[in-house]
Each structure stands twice: as C-alpha cells, then as structure tokens.
Amino acid sequence: MKFLVSAALAKGDLHSIEPWLDLKNPVFEGKPPLGVFLLAEDAARYAKSEFSKVMDLLNVPVSSGQTLEDFCAAAMAARIELLIDDAGRSRAAAAALRKDFMQLQDSFLAVEGFLHGALAPKFTLALQWEFSGQTIDLGAGQSVTQASPVSSAALVAVDLWMVSGAAQVALLRPDGSAYIAPVEISGAGWQRLQFPAISGSADDVSLRVEAVGGCVIGISDPSPLPEFGDKPLALRLWKGLSGVRLPEIRVSAADEKRGFIMPADLPRPEILGKGSAKYLETENILMVHTDYYGAANLALRGAGLGANCTAFIQNCGPETLEISLCLVAAGAVEPAKYCASVFLSSEAYMQCKIHPDGPDAVDLLVKIKGQTSLDCLSIRGFEIG
C-alpha cells in the first residue's frame, strides 16, 4: 500500500507520480495506491493525463486542498472502511454457501435414506478388484497385509478371492488394532468376511490375511498407486448404512428361513417373445425393457421363491406400467389361474406380493404392459418370509 505524490514530496511510502503522468495507455499492476496527493503545479498535468482515468476506474481518492497529513489520514480511514465492508460481504457470502451446502447435505441424506429404505438392499458394492488369474501362495503362519482402497466408514463386508486352503482375515486400524476379531475363511471363489457396519470416523483400514495350514489367494491387476503395489489382492468391499448388516444371500429360497434374494442369484431370464432384460451394478439389479409395442414377457425358470415372497420393483420409464408377477409350474408360459396385476406410475417404487398359481409353482413369470419401447422395470430383489 502506498501514496502517489508530487516528486518534491516523495519519500518512504510516498512514491513519485512523475513517471506516470506522461505515459500513454498506462497499466497499473498490483494493489491500487491509497491516494494521489498533488501540488498545485502537478494538478493540471494529472487532470490531462491518461493515468487519471485509470485512477478513477480504481476509485483512488485525489487531494483537493487538504494538507498532506489530513489527506493521508482520510484516505487510510476510507480504505479501512472499504476493507471492513468487503470482509462483511465475504462473510455473508461464506455463510450463504455454508447454508446451501448444509441444505444440500440434508437433501442428499433424505434421498439416500428414502432409497435405502424403499428399495432394499441397504448396501452397495463400494469397490471391486477383479481376480486376474494370478495367485499368491502362503505357507502355514505366513501372512500378507494390504491397505484397503476405501475407508472404514460404513464397511459391512469384504470378499476375498480364494483358490484353495484356509486363512484368517483381520481388519486393522491405522494403529494396528483390530476392528473385529480375525475370521477364518476357506473354499474356492469369492469368500465373504461379514460384520456389522463400522460407524464413527472414516479411518484408513488394512487387511491382514494369515494362512491356516497353507492357502492360495487371488490377486488383481497391478495398481498405479504405490500403497497397493504390483500385486493387490482381488477384493470386493461392501458398504451400507451405519448399523445395518449385509443380508445373507442364498442361491435357493426353498427353505423356510427368512432372507433377501438378489436377482443375480436366480436363474437367467428366458425371454418369451417380447421385450429384453439385462443386469446392472455387478448383476444385482435386473432391468426389464419392453419391445416396440410396450410389452415384455419373460420367465425365471427354477426360481423356487416359495409361497411367501415379495418383490421390490421400480418403474424407470415415462409411463404407468401394468405389471404381473406370478409363480407357475415348471416350463409354463402362462399362469394356470387368474393372476392379478399391479399398476406402477412413472418413477415410483413398490413392494409387490408374488402369488403362486399352485403348490408346484417354481418358475417366476414377469409380464409388463406399457406404452412404448422406452418403458422399463427395475427388479431390485425378493424378500422371503
């Protein structure tokens, strides 16, 4: 911060204005001066100079009969007042941004809560590193520790690719203590380490895999991040709402135990002449699309959902859908009895009861009547019991 004054007064923070008076198209860089104080012989030259226009644009005060001391004091007071006003406006803008951010967070939490509560399941696949076909052999008592690519917040399960043998898996905090007691897993393919959702701060978490009598575990493709190295473990990391437990998923619903069945755990759909179907989100959602005339008809053979089953569905299209879900005898393409339909408006969700048409009903028929080929039904899962 400085003052520009006539050359005869220049000293200390008072800088001479002389170099600026004869410049053509002057450009002033940096913070503007606090003020311009001129002696009578320089006032006329300043008024005719192009530099005076620049100072006017920057709202720099110019002396008009005051003494140098009075002018400097008044200019300093005006600048302080301006800075106070700017600070007040900045604080008000920051407060408005904080309020908007808090409202956005509240809206996000409300939407998330609605989706988790209405759709089920209450968990998501946070990250997946696929098995690359390569493995690590661990002898009895040997272990491998790896940082997790996601934080501990809301973590509910970890899937590890096992080839053979058995291992104890522990989740470690940054200080080396365990979130949960070590859990033993064995078998081939994805093996799950499941626990209540971790709440609290989003700390880093590490996985320690220790062989029990020797084991072979799968690794994924090399990671560009040094903390994961060239041999990251093949992992699936699941997250959910705090306090929520990942449902036990069963391939068959034949027993009487209550549970939640994901679409990917049922047989692949057989298209019965109309529409199409595909899986989303690592095959945990079944999307049924209508044909050109707005119709879809498919069967899940051998689903075996039992007599007490409810489907969680969502209309993802622009029009109201008429939906029929019915359990039929093996190989049937139509229900043996009348099957009531439900109507689902656009973007709406529903928990729909599935009725069997006989004691030997094992195949699930799904029929949709819409308006156009844009109609689409999302099947999120089936609750048994």
C-alpha positions, 0 to 999 in steps of 0.5 A: 500500500502506498501514496502517489505524490508530487516528486518534491514530496516523495519519500518512504511510502510516498512514491513519485507520480512523475513517471506516470503522468506522461505515459500513454495507455498506462497499466497499473499492476498490483494493489491500487495506491491509497491516494494521489496527493498533488501540488498545485503545479502537478494538478493540471498535468494529472487532470490531462493525463491518461493515468487519471482515468485509470485512477478513477476506474480504481476509485483512488481518492485525489487531494483537493486542498487538504494538507498532506497529513489530513489527506493521508489520514482520510484516505487510510480511514476510507480504505479501512472502511472499504476493507471492513465492508468487503470482509462483511460481504465475504462473510455473508457470502461464506455463510450463504454457501455454508447454508446451501451446502448444509441444505444440500447435505440434508437433501442428499441424506433424505434421498439416500435414506428414502432409497435405502429404505424403499428399495432394499438392499441397504448396501452397495458394492463400494469397490471391486478388484477383479481376480486376474488369474494370478495367485499368491501362495502362503505357507502355514503362519505366513501372512500378507497385509494390504491397505484397503482402497476405501475407508472404514466408514460404513464397511459391512463386508469384504470378499476375498478371492480364494483358490484353495486352503484356509486363512484368517482375515483381520481388519486393522486400524491405522494403529494396528488394532483390530476392528473385529476379531480375525475370521477364518475363511476357506473354499474356492471363489469369492469368500465373504468376511461379514460384520456389522457396519463400522460407524464413527470416523472414516479411518484408513483400514488394512487387511491382514490375511494369515494362512491356516495350514497353507492357502492360495489367494487371488490377486488383481491387476497391478495398481498405479498407486504405490500403497497397493503395489504390483500385486493387490489382492482381488477384493470386493468391499461392501458398504451400507448404512451405519448399523445395518448388516449385509443380508445373507444371500442364498442361491435357493429360497426353498427353505423356510428361513427368512432372507433377501434374494438378489436377482443375480442369484436366480436363474437367467431370464428366458425371454418369451417373445417380447421385450429384453432384460439385462443386469446392472451394478455387478448383476444385482439389479435386473432391468426389464425393457419392453419391445416396440409395442410396450410389452415384455414377457419373460420367465425365471425358470427354477426360481423356487421363491416359495409361497411367501415372497415379495418383490421390490420393483421400480418403474424407470420409464415415462409411463404407468406400467401394468405389471404381473408377477406370478409363480407357475409350474415348471416350463409354463408360459402362462399362469394356470389361474387368474393372476392379478396385476399391479399398476406402477406410475412413472418413477415410483417404487413398490413392494409387490406380493408374488402369488403362486398359481399352485403348490408346484409353482417354481418358475417366476413369470414377469409380464409388463404392459406399457406404452412404448419401447422406452418403458422399463422395470427395475427388479431390485430383489425378493424378500422371503418370509 
